[in-house]
Amino acid sequence: MANLLENLNLENLVFRSYAFWSVVLILKMLFMAFLTVIQRVKNKAVASKEDSPKGIVKFSEDVERQRRAHRNDLENIPIFLIIAFLYVLTSPSQFIAVNLIRLFAISRLIHTFVYAIKPMQPARAITFFVGALVTFYMSINVLIFFY
């Protein structure tokens, strides 16, 4: 058990990369909540009757797009954070691990841009699948290592 925990130190480039990009992704998820609020104010759209002075709920496609992008983050990033943490414990190749972590984080940043800010397909699907493939690859490696 002690050998696994040796990977969690500041001299380990893989752990440092994981820590840095994890914080970037967490900040991005927090930022998405603010983007949703900005869209609600800009479009005068409220989520429920008690939020409206007139008791009228107003739908906005821009708000819904922000909400869907944020929800997609909430469905994918926490899973990655857990799997990537376990992957760091497997003492993976530094080059592969650091670049996989970067690839996932950058794909999620681009995914937000092409989903919520400037809607574009197939870029949205490609960035989603890049992140999913990274998570899947790490998951398989963790399963093999711990089996």
HELIX and SHEET records of a PDB file:
HELIX    1   1 ALA A    2  LEU A    5  1                                   4    
HELIX    2   2 LEU A   13  ASN A   43  1                                  31    
HELIX    3   3 LYS A   49  ASP A   51  5                                   3    
HELIX    4   4 GLU A   61  LEU A   89  1                                  29    
HELIX    5   5 GLN A   94  THR A  112  1                                  19    
HELIX    6   6 PHE A  113  ILE A  117  3                                   5    
HELIX    7   7 ALA A  123  PHE A  146  1                                  24    
END                                                                             
